[in-house]
Amino acid sequence: MSESVILPSELKLFPIRGCILPPGEHLPLNVFEPRYLNMVDDALASDRIIGVIQPAPGGTPDKPALQAVGGAGRIVSHQETSDGRYLMVLEGLTRFAVEAELDRQTPYRVARADYRPYTQDLVEVHMPPALEVKGLLDRLHAYFDLVGIETDWPALEKAPLSLVINKTAMAAPFDAEAKQSLLEASSIPHRAEILDRLMQYSLDEAASGSQGWTP
């Protein structure tokens, strides 16, 4: 990501359970609710930036509580369908902390975003050589077999490990709490550690029938 990206202090929010947007990744979305169609229209008319954030326990069905951290993304492609939906792709820019939710006259929610804890997200991250790659890739093989994820393994094994980790964090069928832990990881190596533990728990559960995971 370029450090010259201008990030809005007031961020349009798109709450989606079980969905995270790490920096540098691409998230396809099918937008159909009227309030979020309005949000996309407003984003396209301004900075094209939207904050993807998970709901948290609490609040009301119309206004659930929100997690403290989300991912800001820029609309890089969009298409309006014949039935009025938007098919669009967001490119992850950086994570953000919700400093405060703002009272704005919009049908969607808006927050004051604090990007300062995540300045490293705007800089390309390289995996340190100390990371144990083979063990993680072996676990990926076993986990993908377990949950039925198909992939091009020769291509995956040649891809940057940071890309593999982020894409797996987005696509794997972990619960919302686990997804949030992956998003909030302090670094790519930390995200790799959490991902490895999550996959190992899933493999252990499949083998023993036990349940439970602790971030």
ABEGO torsion letter per residue (X at the ends): XBAABBBBABBBBBBBBGBBBBBGBBBBBBBABAAAAAAAAAAAABAGBBBBBBBBBEEBAABBBBBABBBBBBBABBBBBAAGBBBBBBBBABBBBBABBBBBBBABBBBBBBAAAAAAAABBBBBBAABBAAAAAAAAAAAAAAAGBBBBAAAAAABBAAAAAAAAAAABBBBAAAAAAAAABABAAAAAAAAAAAAAAAAAAAAAGBBEBBX
